[in-house]
Amino acid sequence: MVEMALVLPLLLALVMGMIEFGNLYATKIELNNLARQAVRTAVVGSPADDDDLEENLAGNLGMSEATVVITRPDADVKATVQYDAPLITGYIIGTGTKHLESVATMKAE
């Protein structure tokens, strides 16, 4: 009993940490894909469509709370996606979100 009482909190913390890391890693992959999709769509489109793209792309891909910003420095097109990912363990330890950001850049065609 005593050994279990000593080991169980550490084991649970380790398992919850692995679950949280996996969740954040999957969210980061989704952000990378969203940034890549945004920059590719902006490259083949016109600069006039950037505002509509920023507003609609994240919602269409299932991350409606993500912020997409498209800039056109020089001959490149750059998409920056920011998202506050909710933490699974945030309900237990009191921290609600983790800020994630992804950037993709392509040459303008």
C-alpha positions as CSV (number, residue, x, y, z in Angstrom):
1,M,0.0,0.0,0.0
2,V,2.7,2.4,1.0
3,E,4.7,1.7,-2.2
4,M,1.6,2.2,-4.3
5,A,0.9,5.5,-2.6
6,L,4.4,6.7,-3.3
7,V,4.6,5.5,-6.9
8,L,1.1,6.2,-8.2
9,P,1.3,10.0,-8.3
10,L,4.5,9.9,-10.2
11,L,3.1,7.3,-12.6
12,L,0.0,9.3,-13.2
13,A,2.0,12.5,-13.8
14,L,4.2,10.7,-16.3
15,V,1.1,9.3,-18.2
16,M,-0.7,12.6,-18.2
17,G,2.5,14.3,-19.4
18,M,2.7,11.9,-22.3
19,I,-0.9,12.4,-23.2
20,E,-0.5,16.2,-23.0
21,F,2.6,16.2,-25.2
22,G,0.9,14.0,-27.8
23,N,-2.1,16.3,-27.9
24,L,0.1,19.4,-28.3
25,Y,2.3,17.7,-30.9
26,A,-0.8,16.8,-33.0
27,T,-2.1,20.3,-32.7
28,K,1.3,21.7,-33.8
29,I,1.2,19.4,-36.9
30,E,-2.3,20.8,-37.7
31,L,-1.0,24.3,-37.4
32,N,1.9,23.5,-39.7
33,N,-0.5,22.2,-42.3
34,L,-2.8,25.2,-41.9
35,A,0.2,27.6,-42.4
36,R,1.3,25.6,-45.5
37,Q,-2.2,25.6,-46.9
38,A,-2.6,29.3,-46.3
39,V,0.6,30.3,-47.9
40,R,0.0,28.1,-50.9
41,T,-3.5,29.5,-51.4
42,A,-2.1,33.0,-51.1
43,V,0.7,32.4,-53.6
44,V,-1.7,31.2,-56.3
45,G,-4.3,33.8,-55.5
46,S,-4.1,37.6,-55.7
47,P,-3.1,40.0,-52.9
48,A,-6.6,41.4,-52.9
49,D,-7.9,38.0,-51.6
50,D,-5.6,37.9,-48.6
51,D,-8.2,39.4,-46.1
52,D,-10.8,36.9,-47.1
53,L,-8.3,34.1,-46.9
54,E,-7.2,35.1,-43.4
55,E,-10.8,35.1,-42.2
56,N,-12.1,32.0,-43.8
57,L,-9.3,29.4,-44.1
58,A,-8.9,28.5,-40.4
59,G,-12.6,28.0,-40.0
60,N,-12.8,25.9,-43.2
61,L,-10.0,23.6,-41.9
62,G,-11.6,23.1,-38.5
63,M,-9.5,25.5,-36.4
64,S,-11.9,28.4,-36.2
65,E,-10.0,30.0,-33.2
66,A,-6.7,30.1,-35.0
67,T,-5.4,33.5,-36.3
68,V,-4.0,33.5,-39.8
69,V,-1.9,36.5,-40.9
70,I,-0.6,36.7,-44.5
71,T,2.2,39.1,-45.4
72,R,4.0,39.7,-48.6
73,P,7.6,40.9,-47.9
74,D,9.6,41.3,-51.1
75,A,9.0,38.4,-53.5
76,D,7.8,36.0,-50.8
77,V,4.5,35.2,-49.3
78,K,4.5,34.5,-45.5
79,A,1.7,33.0,-43.5
80,T,1.8,33.1,-39.7
81,V,-0.7,31.0,-37.8
82,Q,-1.2,31.5,-34.0
83,Y,-3.4,29.4,-31.8
84,D,-4.0,29.0,-28.1
85,A,-4.3,25.2,-27.7
86,P,-6.4,24.1,-24.7
87,L,-4.5,21.8,-22.3
88,I,-6.1,18.5,-21.2
89,T,-4.3,18.8,-17.8
90,G,-5.2,22.5,-17.6
91,Y,-8.3,21.6,-15.8
92,I,-6.3,19.8,-13.1
93,I,-3.4,22.2,-12.6
94,G,-5.1,25.4,-13.5
95,T,-3.3,26.4,-16.7
96,G,-5.8,26.6,-19.5
97,T,-3.9,27.1,-22.8
98,K,-0.5,26.9,-24.5
99,H,0.3,29.4,-27.2
100,L,1.5,27.8,-30.4
101,E,2.7,29.4,-33.6
102,S,3.6,28.2,-37.1
103,V,5.1,30.1,-40.0
104,A,5.4,29.1,-43.6
105,T,7.0,31.0,-46.5
106,M,6.9,30.5,-50.3
107,K,8.2,32.4,-53.3
108,A,5.5,34.3,-55.1
109,E,4.7,32.9,-58.5
